[in-house]
Structures are given as structure tokens and as C-alpha cells.
Amino acid sequence: MNTTTVIFSNMGDTDTLVLKNIWEGIPNVNVVEINDHNGSFKRKVDTAMLAEKDTLILCGHGFPSGLMSPQFYGDRLVVSERNSRFIKAKRVIGIWCHASAFARSEGLHGFFSSMFISNKNEALMHNCTKSDGTIITREEVLFAKRLNELIKSDIPMSEWKCRLIEQANMNIDVTRFNYNGLTYLP
């Protein structure tokens, strides 16, 4: 029986809350949610990553240096160079801004987002001026649901980007930006 562990850095904003669609309905899922009030996360996250041998999903906001913590005290990163060596899963999926840069620097293999626009401010910073907040959120939900279907399928990760692009409306500026930045690292 395959298992899935999700390390979910929940900032409590719409940008991260819609990410729950990624693992919705996936059987045998263990969600390790980090938020601004549930205390120290190091041991929980490290233990969960070490234990997961099948599918590991890492998601939230982040940087090229790792997955950001929503806690405003202590460690600023949930997943970083400190604990990336604990990742043992066959399938690793990283969805946060610059996850692919982090994966490359840490030698991880799997499916990762690059800069991923999830709000109007990020859209404007990346010259995506045609999409308002409603469109951006709708497209992020669609992405998460499409990714969910791929995770549940037997389709090789190497085909995920092409399949996602085939389903997307690439005429939408933020969608084009986000999907073109997806990366599979063998």
C-alpha cells in the first residue's frame, strides 16, 4: 500500500489554503501542517520526511533556500539544507516559489515549481498584468486539482508538465508563467 506525506506550510492566506486541493482524496495521506500557532515543527517534519518512502509533497510559500515557515519565531524554514538529506521518498513534489532552484541545489529528484504566481502582487512583479486576484486564485485551484489527478495516476512524473500544459488555458498570463516554470528533475 502506497503512502503519501504532505509537509504543508500553511500561512493562512488564500495562496496556501488552496493547496489543500493537491492531496484531497488521496488515500493513506499523512498531513503535517505547520502554521503560526502549532509549536515547534523540526522533529515532526524531520521524522515525517525520514519515514516517507513513497510520495512526499512539500508545499507553501518559499525561497530558493527552502520552504518557508509561517511561524515568526525560531527557524524561518521548514525544509532547507538542514534537513533535505532526510528526504527518502521515491516521488518528491515541491510546490512553492523557487522550489526547483532548491531541489537543484540539494540534489533532489522529482517534480517542482519555479517562481509560482499565487497573488496579484506577484503577478505584477512578473509583468502578468492581465489577471486579477479572482483569476489567479481560480487558476491556482485548477493547477492543484490537476496535480492531484496526476499524483493519483500511474503517469510518470516526466510527463506531468506536458499533461498539465495540455489541460491549461495558456492564454492566461499567470497560467502560462506558472506552467512554463514547472520542472521535472530525474
Disulfide bonds with the S-S distance in Angstrom:
none
